Amino acid sequence: MEFIFEEDLTQLESENLIMSMYQEDNRTSTQQLHSFWKYCYEPKKNFDHLNQFEQSPVSSEQELEEFLIEAPLVHETWFIERSLDQAIIGMLVLDNDSFDDLPMIDLYIGLPYTRKGYASEAIELYFEYLKEHEIDTVYTSVLKENTPAIHFLTSLGYTKVNQVPEDLDDPSIDLYKRLL
């Protein structure tokens, strides 16, 4: 099943956010990548926060760029920008190459921007986009010990999946789904 949409839409907007799709060899995307790394990922406090529950797959801006470039057909990546000041505050990724081809969403919000409603607004904006493309269910995985993330997911209407696909055979991870 393929979830990347072949169309010209590269930007989604809500009252407080602008979400822009990452595009390789695009100057704006390169600047957004740099801002995301600099303000949401790189500072030690942010990096420690991201690694609190799971080790980050990247440890440098170059590795992040390589990660995004190497898997364009696997990931659809959106930078999340705050409308007020055009600050890149996070990133949302739709993963097409995961557990039984389920549409998996990962969301990263920089520590200075957490607990301000941006994550909920970004997810809801993206859900509207997915509904327009006739996707009716989305999934995400979370470490069982990540209580803040579990609380956030349940507040958005996600429910825990009891029958987990075989390729998610990790006792430390739970799978959650939401009907759109």
Backbone bond lengths (Angstrom), bond angles and torsions (degrees), N, CA, C in turn:
res aa  C-N    CA-C-N  psi(-1)  N-CA   C-N-CA  omega(-1)  CA-C   N-CA-C  phi
1 M - - - 1.451 - - 1.528 108.15 -
2 E 1.299 117.16 135.63 1.459 122.56 -177.13 1.536 109.15 -112.35
3 F 1.329 115.71 130.18 1.451 119.83 -176.91 1.521 113.87 -114.78
4 I 1.326 117.51 -0.89 1.460 119.19 177.46 1.513 107.25 -83.73
5 F 1.311 116.11 131.81 1.449 121.34 -171.58 1.517 110.37 -98.24
6 E 1.320 116.04 123.90 1.462 121.89 -179.05 1.524 108.61 -86.42
7 E 1.311 115.26 93.01 1.454 120.46 178.40 1.513 109.00 -160.70
8 D 1.310 115.74 176.58 1.462 120.65 -176.29 1.515 113.54 -84.89
9 L 1.321 119.01 -7.12 1.450 120.93 -177.67 1.519 110.42 -68.69
10 T 1.317 116.26 114.78 1.459 120.00 179.99 1.517 111.33 -124.98
11 Q 1.346 116.55 7.83 1.460 118.89 -178.57 1.525 109.81 -146.48
12 L 1.328 115.21 137.55 1.455 122.79 175.36 1.523 106.90 -122.21
13 E 1.337 117.62 142.60 1.465 119.66 -178.36 1.516 111.17 -133.20
14 S 1.330 114.51 143.48 1.457 122.34 171.79 1.522 106.84 -130.84
15 E 1.311 116.57 -170.61 1.463 119.99 -177.40 1.531 112.60 -60.43
16 N 1.323 117.08 -41.98 1.466 120.66 -174.70 1.519 115.24 -111.66
17 L 1.333 117.57 -8.54 1.467 120.25 -171.73 1.521 112.28 -131.88
18 I 1.316 114.21 152.36 1.457 123.04 168.37 1.522 105.65 -126.08
19 M 1.318 116.03 126.52 1.463 120.09 177.60 1.521 107.50 -110.95
20 S 1.340 115.82 125.45 1.462 121.58 -177.75 1.518 109.86 -119.09
21 M 1.333 115.32 131.30 1.454 120.11 -179.59 1.532 110.12 -71.62
22 Y 1.325 115.69 135.75 1.460 121.18 176.75 1.517 108.79 -68.22
23 Q 1.339 116.05 131.91 1.457 121.66 177.53 1.522 108.65 -130.85
24 E 1.317 116.02 121.11 1.459 121.33 179.94 1.529 109.79 -59.19
25 D 1.325 116.08 143.80 1.469 123.23 178.77 1.526 112.80 62.33
26 N 1.314 117.02 27.42 1.454 121.70 176.76 1.524 107.53 -113.09
27 R 1.317 117.04 126.06 1.466 121.16 -174.65 1.528 111.88 -58.90
28 T 1.315 116.99 -42.50 1.462 120.22 179.67 1.522 110.95 -63.38
29 S 1.333 116.93 -43.78 1.469 120.23 178.29 1.523 111.34 -62.45
30 T 1.328 116.74 -38.33 1.463 120.69 178.36 1.527 110.28 -63.91
31 Q 1.326 116.82 -42.58 1.470 120.57 177.58 1.520 111.09 -65.14
32 Q 1.331 117.30 -39.59 1.458 120.96 178.57 1.526 110.73 -65.53
33 L 1.330 116.40 -40.39 1.454 120.97 177.08 1.527 110.25 -59.68
34 H 1.327 116.04 -45.76 1.457 120.83 179.40 1.535 110.48 -61.92
35 S 1.321 117.57 -44.76 1.474 121.05 179.35 1.517 111.40 -64.44
36 F 1.336 116.53 -41.95 1.461 119.81 178.56 1.522 109.49 -59.76
37 W 1.332 116.09 -47.46 1.461 119.38 -179.56 1.524 110.65 -61.67
38 K 1.331 116.46 -47.08 1.466 121.20 -173.21 1.528 112.48 -66.80
39 Y 1.324 117.78 -41.08 1.467 120.16 -172.09 1.528 114.73 -103.22
40 C 1.321 117.75 -23.10 1.465 119.82 -174.96 1.515 113.56 -111.00
41 Y 1.304 117.92 -16.36 1.449 119.49 -170.14 1.522 112.76 -125.51
42 E 1.327 116.55 -49.47 1.455 121.17 -168.78 1.525 115.52 -67.62
43 P 1.321 120.07 -46.69 1.473 117.23 -175.65 1.525 110.93 -53.08
44 K 1.314 115.96 137.68 1.467 121.46 -174.39 1.521 112.24 -50.76
45 K 1.320 117.37 -41.80 1.460 120.31 -179.34 1.535 110.34 -61.04
46 N 1.341 117.58 -42.81 1.461 121.30 177.90 1.520 111.03 -66.51
47 F 1.338 116.30 -45.35 1.455 121.00 -177.88 1.528 110.32 -61.78
48 D 1.322 116.95 -43.21 1.466 120.91 177.01 1.523 110.94 -62.69
49 H 1.342 116.63 -39.11 1.463 121.24 178.63 1.536 109.99 -63.22
50 L 1.343 117.01 -45.39 1.463 120.70 179.77 1.525 111.80 -64.78
51 N 1.316 116.83 -34.05 1.465 121.25 -177.19 1.528 112.95 -89.85
52 Q 1.304 117.47 3.19 1.458 121.02 -177.63 1.524 111.18 -58.53
53 F 1.319 117.39 -40.34 1.456 120.86 -176.71 1.517 113.50 -111.09
54 E 1.329 117.50 -23.81 1.459 119.70 -177.08 1.522 108.85 -151.94
55 Q 1.318 116.25 136.93 1.458 121.02 -179.79 1.525 109.84 -67.21
56 S 1.312 117.28 128.46 1.452 122.59 178.76 1.519 110.80 -63.80
57 P 1.343 117.17 140.73 1.463 119.38 178.90 1.527 113.13 -75.71
58 V 1.316 118.14 -10.52 1.462 121.62 -179.51 1.519 109.99 -129.50
59 S 1.333 115.70 148.75 1.463 119.00 179.85 1.518 112.38 -128.59
60 S 1.336 117.13 7.93 1.457 120.09 176.69 1.530 108.97 -150.09
61 E 1.319 115.21 162.03 1.464 119.84 178.24 1.527 110.11 -61.88
62 Q 1.325 117.40 -38.50 1.459 121.27 179.36 1.530 110.86 -63.54
63 E 1.325 117.58 -42.21 1.466 120.52 177.88 1.528 110.93 -63.97
64 L 1.334 117.06 -37.33 1.464 120.17 177.68 1.527 109.78 -63.92
65 E 1.324 117.44 -45.55 1.461 120.53 179.38 1.535 110.58 -62.55
66 E 1.317 117.80 -43.28 1.469 121.59 178.03 1.523 110.81 -61.68
67 F 1.335 116.45 -40.76 1.466 121.62 177.90 1.530 110.29 -58.96
68 L 1.331 117.37 -44.09 1.461 121.08 -178.58 1.532 111.56 -71.74
69 I 1.320 117.54 -36.83 1.464 121.52 -177.82 1.522 111.57 -74.64
70 E 1.332 117.73 -39.53 1.462 121.40 -175.34 1.520 113.42 -69.34
71 A 1.301 118.11 -21.64 1.466 119.31 -173.90 1.523 113.03 -126.47
72 P 1.340 119.66 47.19 1.460 119.02 -177.42 1.526 113.49 -65.05
73 L 1.332 117.97 -26.61 1.456 119.55 179.43 1.521 111.84 -88.36
74 V 1.307 116.52 -7.47 1.452 121.28 -179.34 1.517 110.31 -100.08
75 H 1.311 115.87 -34.42 1.461 120.37 -176.54 1.526 111.05 -122.19
76 E 1.300 115.00 140.28 1.460 121.44 167.75 1.521 104.22 -111.79
77 T 1.316 116.82 113.68 1.458 122.03 -172.52 1.516 110.50 -110.20
78 W 1.326 115.32 133.66 1.467 122.33 179.26 1.523 108.83 -124.89
79 F 1.331 116.26 128.58 1.459 120.50 172.50 1.525 107.78 -85.12
80 I 1.324 115.79 140.37 1.460 121.67 -178.88 1.520 107.91 -105.99
81 E 1.314 115.22 121.39 1.461 122.35 -175.56 1.532 108.81 -117.93
82 R 1.309 116.28 137.53 1.465 120.83 176.51 1.519 108.08 -81.83
83 S 1.326 117.76 125.34 1.468 122.68 -177.17 1.517 112.30 -60.51
84 L 1.312 116.90 -37.52 1.457 122.74 -175.26 1.523 113.14 -54.12
85 D 1.341 117.10 -44.47 1.468 120.06 -174.78 1.527 113.26 -136.04
86 Q 1.324 117.63 10.92 1.466 124.06 179.79 1.537 112.77 60.41
87 A 1.317 117.68 23.53 1.467 121.37 176.63 1.525 109.16 -75.43
88 I 1.331 116.16 132.94 1.470 120.78 173.07 1.521 106.43 -77.54
89 I 1.328 116.03 117.58 1.463 120.10 -173.95 1.529 113.29 -110.44
90 G 1.336 116.74 -8.51 1.452 118.08 -179.06 1.510 112.77 179.37
91 M 1.330 114.27 -170.92 1.454 122.05 -177.03 1.528 108.58 -149.11
92 L 1.327 115.95 140.30 1.460 122.60 175.73 1.526 107.26 -119.94
93 V 1.333 116.55 136.06 1.463 121.00 -177.85 1.525 108.94 -127.71
94 L 1.329 115.79 128.98 1.461 121.93 170.08 1.521 105.83 -98.12
95 D 1.315 116.27 118.66 1.461 122.33 -175.83 1.520 108.97 -102.13
96 N 1.318 116.80 120.16 1.465 121.78 -179.32 1.514 113.33 -97.66
97 D 1.306 117.57 -4.42 1.458 120.28 -173.47 1.521 110.26 -117.54
98 S 1.299 115.11 49.67 1.450 118.53 -177.60 1.517 109.58 -130.68
99 F 1.260 115.06 -172.20 1.453 127.21 -175.18 1.528 114.93 -25.85
100 D 1.314 116.83 102.82 1.467 123.34 174.89 1.526 113.74 52.01
101 D 1.314 117.69 34.58 1.474 123.07 179.43 1.525 113.45 58.91
102 L 1.311 117.35 30.21 1.459 120.80 175.83 1.532 108.86 -79.19
103 P 1.324 118.46 143.31 1.468 119.26 177.24 1.533 109.74 -71.95
104 M 1.322 115.93 103.55 1.468 122.38 -176.65 1.524 109.65 -99.87
105 I 1.313 116.56 133.01 1.462 121.72 178.82 1.525 109.01 -113.73
106 D 1.323 115.10 132.73 1.461 122.36 172.14 1.516 107.33 -118.72
107 L 1.325 116.04 140.91 1.460 121.40 -178.35 1.515 108.77 -130.91
108 Y 1.328 116.68 132.00 1.456 123.16 178.30 1.517 108.05 -125.80
109 I 1.314 117.15 119.33 1.463 122.73 176.34 1.524 107.24 -118.55
110 G 1.334 116.27 130.53 1.456 120.43 179.80 1.520 111.10 -62.01
111 L 1.301 116.50 143.76 1.459 122.79 -175.72 1.529 114.00 -50.96
112 P 1.343 119.32 -41.20 1.477 117.67 179.77 1.534 113.52 -64.05
113 Y 1.336 117.35 -15.10 1.466 120.71 -174.44 1.524 113.18 -110.00
114 T 1.330 117.13 3.29 1.463 119.41 -179.47 1.532 110.32 -76.30
115 R 1.325 114.22 158.32 1.476 122.87 177.25 1.527 113.06 62.32
116 K 1.339 115.34 31.13 1.470 120.47 178.21 1.536 111.25 -123.19
117 G 1.339 116.54 5.33 1.458 121.12 178.44 1.520 114.72 90.13
118 Y 1.334 117.97 -2.93 1.457 120.38 -177.51 1.528 112.21 -67.56
119 A 1.314 117.67 -39.51 1.463 120.66 -179.22 1.530 110.50 -62.29
120 S 1.317 116.89 -46.08 1.473 120.57 178.83 1.520 111.08 -61.86
121 E 1.319 116.07 -43.47 1.470 120.02 -179.23 1.530 110.89 -64.86
122 A 1.324 117.36 -41.61 1.468 120.93 179.41 1.523 111.18 -64.54
123 I 1.318 116.37 -44.75 1.475 120.56 -179.81 1.527 110.23 -62.74
124 E 1.322 117.83 -46.71 1.465 120.82 -178.96 1.527 111.16 -63.77
125 L 1.320 117.49 -39.19 1.460 121.46 177.02 1.527 110.05 -62.13
126 Y 1.314 116.69 -44.02 1.459 120.53 179.70 1.526 111.34 -68.69
127 F 1.313 117.47 -35.76 1.465 120.06 176.82 1.528 110.70 -60.39
128 E 1.319 118.11 -40.27 1.469 121.17 177.74 1.530 110.20 -60.80
129 Y 1.307 115.77 -41.73 1.467 121.48 177.28 1.527 110.57 -60.81
130 L 1.331 117.52 -45.18 1.457 121.37 179.74 1.524 111.78 -65.08
131 K 1.333 117.04 -40.06 1.469 120.53 178.95 1.527 110.83 -60.53
132 E 1.330 116.46 -38.54 1.466 120.24 177.74 1.520 111.49 -62.46
133 H 1.319 117.02 -21.78 1.468 122.41 179.31 1.523 111.45 -104.30
134 E 1.317 115.11 20.44 1.463 123.51 173.08 1.527 113.91 60.03
135 I 1.303 116.21 32.07 1.461 120.59 169.81 1.517 106.33 -94.44
136 D 1.325 116.11 125.15 1.459 118.77 -173.36 1.523 114.27 -110.51
137 T 1.330 117.34 -6.35 1.455 120.78 -179.32 1.531 109.10 -143.66
138 V 1.318 115.97 136.88 1.464 120.88 175.41 1.520 108.92 -128.52
139 Y 1.322 115.04 157.50 1.447 122.07 -177.18 1.525 110.40 -129.47
140 T 1.299 115.44 160.63 1.451 122.21 169.46 1.518 107.72 -152.18
141 S 1.316 115.71 154.31 1.458 119.58 176.30 1.518 108.08 -112.64
142 V 1.314 115.35 150.93 1.463 120.42 -178.82 1.526 108.45 -148.75
143 L 1.302 114.97 143.34 1.457 118.84 175.18 1.529 109.44 -66.38
144 K 1.309 116.77 136.84 1.464 121.51 -176.53 1.520 112.90 -56.56
145 E 1.328 116.98 -30.43 1.467 120.30 -178.04 1.533 113.35 -84.57
146 N 1.321 117.64 -4.10 1.463 121.03 -178.52 1.532 109.99 -85.94
147 T 1.304 115.98 72.36 1.464 122.12 -176.41 1.518 113.56 -58.06
148 P 1.332 120.52 -41.37 1.471 119.14 178.04 1.535 112.49 -59.36
149 A 1.332 116.88 -41.59 1.465 119.66 179.75 1.524 110.85 -67.34
150 I 1.311 117.11 -39.48 1.463 120.53 179.23 1.532 110.30 -63.93
151 H 1.312 116.80 -42.66 1.467 120.39 177.35 1.531 110.26 -61.60
152 F 1.325 116.98 -43.82 1.462 121.30 178.89 1.528 110.83 -60.41
153 L 1.331 116.46 -46.58 1.465 120.15 -178.66 1.525 111.96 -62.66
154 T 1.321 117.03 -44.33 1.466 119.08 -179.58 1.528 110.84 -67.07
155 S 1.332 117.29 -31.02 1.465 119.26 177.33 1.529 111.45 -68.22
156 L 1.336 116.68 -21.61 1.470 121.76 177.59 1.529 112.27 -91.88
157 G 1.321 117.23 0.89 1.454 120.36 178.36 1.517 115.12 95.47
158 Y 1.317 117.55 7.89 1.460 120.46 175.15 1.530 108.92 -72.69
159 T 1.316 115.22 147.40 1.461 121.03 174.06 1.523 109.16 -126.81
160 K 1.316 115.24 150.10 1.457 120.76 -179.59 1.525 109.67 -71.18
161 V 1.326 115.72 136.63 1.462 122.42 178.16 1.523 107.61 -89.96
162 N 1.326 115.47 124.12 1.464 119.26 -177.92 1.519 112.78 -81.70
163 Q 1.326 117.42 -36.80 1.459 121.38 178.28 1.522 107.85 -98.92
164 V 1.310 115.71 103.02 1.453 122.21 -174.86 1.524 109.72 -90.58
165 P 1.352 117.64 137.72 1.465 119.79 177.25 1.533 111.45 -56.38
166 E 1.312 115.13 151.49 1.460 121.68 -175.38 1.527 112.76 -58.02
167 D 1.331 117.62 -36.82 1.461 119.45 -177.19 1.525 112.86 -78.05
168 L 1.311 117.39 3.31 1.468 122.08 172.85 1.528 107.94 -109.96
169 D 1.285 114.50 49.44 1.460 120.38 -176.11 1.524 109.63 -89.69
170 D 1.315 115.70 64.21 1.462 122.11 179.44 1.520 106.92 -127.92
171 P 1.317 117.99 111.34 1.459 120.32 -175.62 1.531 114.10 -64.72
172 S 1.323 117.78 -12.62 1.466 119.76 -179.46 1.534 112.88 -89.92
173 I 1.336 117.05 -5.56 1.465 121.61 -175.46 1.517 110.69 -116.48
174 D 1.322 115.44 139.53 1.463 122.11 170.34 1.517 108.65 -111.95
175 L 1.298 115.73 148.84 1.460 123.00 177.88 1.522 108.09 -104.97
176 Y 1.329 115.95 134.22 1.460 122.05 178.09 1.516 109.35 -122.69
177 K 1.332 116.27 148.36 1.461 119.78 177.54 1.514 109.73 -133.28
178 R 1.321 113.91 158.93 1.455 120.49 175.43 1.528 108.19 -139.97
179 L 1.304 114.93 132.95 1.458 121.09 173.01 1.525 107.44 -83.70
180 L 1.315 115.91 135.51 1.471 119.33 -178.35 1.519 111.49 -93.58
